[in-house]
Amino acid sequence: MQDSLAAVKAIPDSTGFYIVINTFTDLAAANKSLKKLTSYGNKVILTTTDSVTFTVRMPFMLPLTDTLRVKDSLSKIFGARTFVQLP
């Protein structure tokens, strides 16, 4: 039992995560949002999984245990329904 507990404690909890601020189906709207958010000094990136959906998200290198706190804070700041996305 002690060996399995030691193995669990050895796993680092800092893989990082993204908070998705908004998704778009229009590239122009996504770029407009990206420009607006970066003008405030935020580190925000624009990604796409296909040619139709564009995602504006913010990267974090924090422990995964902080995802709920960060997500709730950004929801209040940006007034958007945010969600967590793992790399």
Residue pairs with C-beta under 8 A, 6 or more apart in sequence:
13 63
13 64
13 65
14 61
14 62
14 63
14 64
15 64
15 86
15 87
16 59
16 60
16 61
16 62
16 87
17 59
17 60
17 62
17 64
17 67
17 84
17 85
17 86
17 87
18 57
18 58
18 59
18 60
18 84
18 85
18 86
18 87
19 57
19 58
19 60
19 67
19 70
19 71
19 74
19 82
19 83
19 84
19 85
20 55
20 56
20 57
20 82
20 83
20 84
20 85
21 33
21 37
21 44
21 56
21 57
21 58
21 74
21 78
21 80
21 82
22 33
22 55
22 56
22 80
23 53
23 54
23 55
23 56
24 30
24 33
24 53
24 54
24 55
24 56
25 52
25 53
25 54
26 54
27 54
30 46
30 54
30 55
30 56
31 46
33 56
34 44
34 45
34 46
34 56
37 44
37 56
38 44
42 58
43 58
43 59
44 56
44 57
44 58
45 56
45 57
45 58
45 59
46 54
46 55
46 56
47 54
47 55
47 57
48 54
48 55
49 55
55 85
57 85
58 74
60 66
60 70
62 70
67 84
71 82
71 83
71 84
74 80
74 82
75 81
75 82
